[in-house]
């Protein structure tokens, strides 16, 4: 009986420390999650701007497509959710200035911030991710030239 009591006590202590709970902490977010969110945001901004200013569509649509391609590759690499909202809710379209010049200025500012984010991610990335991040960084630099 004493052995059984000691066994139960030990089990209680072990279960109290979480050994048998099965409550593993959630995995840390991938370090590229902010870059993925930024790719989604930049794509949405360019798509909304192209829709609001059809005269800019030829200029902005290829940039939006590049961001969507980067998004798809980042989803693959990070194994993050392929949609911005796992609940299935649709995202609100970004607000676009009524003036085309103001729209381009906003896009340029967003691309500059995105380029810096990509540079920082590239410099901090492990070797197996460096090529992808270098490509994204280079693409964002060309987006700045187009804008």
Secondary structure, DSSP 8 states (H G I E B T S, - for coil): -HHHHHHHHHHHHHHHTTTTT---------TTHHHHHHHHHHHHHHHHHHHH-GGGHHHHHHHHHHHHHHHHHHHHHHT--SSS-TT----------SSHHHHHHHHHHHHHHHHHHHHHHHHHS-HHHHHHHHHHHHHHHHHHHH-
